[in-house]
C-alpha cells in the first residue's frame, strides 16, 4: 500500500491521499482522492501536479490538473483526480509526488501543499 508522507516543512495532517487502485496498474487509470490544506493563496493558474519519479527523481510521467481560482491560504482542497498510467513499465522502486501549486507572476509554481509516496513493488511491473 502506498504511504503518502508530507514533504518537509508542511504541518502535520495538511495532505491526505487515497489512491485507487493500489498498487498502480500499468495502462489503467489511477484515481487520487485528495484532501489538502494549502499554506498560501492559490492565485491565477493554480494546479495539482502528479508526478511519477524514479529513485533519481527523473520524471517518468507527469499530469497537471487545473484548480478553480480564489482558493485562500489555509483553505482545504477536497478533490478527486484521475489519470491514465501510460507507461510500459515502472521501476521496482519509485515515487509518486503530488504538489499543489499557485502560479503567479511573482512566484511561478509556488508549492502550497506537497506529499509523496515512496513505493517498493514486490516484483518488477
C-alpha positions in Angstrom: 0.0 0.0 0.0 1.3 3.5 -0.9 2.0 5.5 2.1 2.0 9.2 1.3 4.0 11.4 3.6 4.2 15.2 3.7 7.1 16.9 2.1 9.4 18.7 4.6 8.1 21.9 6.0 4.4 21.3 5.9 2.2 21.0 9.0 1.0 17.5 10.1 -2.3 16.5 8.5 -2.1 19.1 5.8 -2.3 16.5 3.0 -4.2 13.2 2.8 -4.4 11.0 -0.3 -6.2 7.8 -1.1 -5.1 6.1 -4.2 -7.1 3.6 -6.2 -6.1 1.1 -7.4 -3.2 0.5 -5.0 -0.9 -0.8 -6.3 -1.0 1.1 -9.6 -1.8 -0.9 -12.7 0.0 0.0 -15.9 -2.2 1.1 -18.7 -5.1 1.8 -16.4 -6.4 4.9 -14.7 -5.3 5.7 -11.2 -7.5 7.9 -9.1 -6.3 10.1 -6.2 -8.8 11.3 -3.6 -7.0 14.4 -2.3 -7.7 16.3 0.9 -5.2 19.1 1.4 -4.8 22.4 3.2 -2.8 25.0 1.3 -0.2 27.2 3.0 -0.8 30.2 0.8 -3.4 31.7 -1.6 -3.7 29.9 -4.9 -3.8 32.6 -7.4 -4.3 32.9 -11.2 -3.4 29.5 -12.7 -3.3 27.0 -9.7 -2.6 23.4 -10.4 -2.4 20.0 -8.8 0.5 18.1 -10.5 1.0 14.4 -10.1 4.5 13.1 -10.9 5.8 9.5 -11.1 9.6 9.6 -10.4 12.3 7.1 -10.4 14.9 6.9 -7.5 17.0 9.6 -9.1 14.0 12.0 -9.3 13.7 11.6 -13.1 10.1 12.2 -14.1 8.6 9.1 -15.7 5.1 10.5 -16.0 3.6 13.9 -15.1 0.0 15.1 -15.3 -1.3 18.6 -14.3 -4.9 19.3 -13.2 -6.4 22.8 -13.1 -7.7 24.3 -9.8 -10.5 26.8 -9.6 -9.4 30.4 -8.9 -9.8 32.1 -5.5 -8.5 29.4 -3.1 -7.2 31.2 0.0 -4.4 30.3 2.5 -5.5 27.6 5.0 -8.4 26.6 2.8 -8.9 22.9 2.2 -9.0 21.4 -1.2 -11.1 18.2 -1.4 -10.8 16.9 -5.0 -10.8 13.6 -6.9 -8.5 13.4 -9.9 -7.8 10.5 -12.3 -5.1 9.9 -14.8 -4.0 7.1 -17.1 -0.8 5.3 -16.2 0.6 5.4 -19.8 3.9 3.6 -19.0 5.1 0.2 -20.3 6.9 -0.4 -17.0 7.7 1.1 -13.6 11.0 0.6 -11.8 11.0 -1.7 -8.7 11.3 1.4 -6.6 9.6 4.7 -7.5 7.9 7.8 -6.0 4.6 9.4 -6.6 4.8 13.1 -5.9 1.6 15.3 -5.7 2.1 19.0 -5.4 -0.4 21.8 -5.3 0.9 25.0 -7.0 0.0 28.6 -7.2 1.1 30.2 -10.4 1.6 33.9 -10.3 3.8 36.5 -12.0 5.8 36.9 -8.8 6.1 33.3 -7.8 5.8 30.9 -10.8 4.8 27.5 -9.4 5.0 28.3 -5.7 4.2 25.0 -4.0 1.4 25.4 -1.4 1.0 21.8 -0.4 3.1 18.7 -1.2 3.1 15.0 -0.5 5.0 12.0 -1.8 4.9 8.2 -1.5 8.0 6.0 -1.8 6.8 2.8 -3.4 8.7 -0.5 -3.5 7.0 -3.1 -5.6 7.3 -6.8 -4.7 8.4 -7.7 -8.2 9.1 -5.6 -11.3 6.0 -4.4 -13.0 
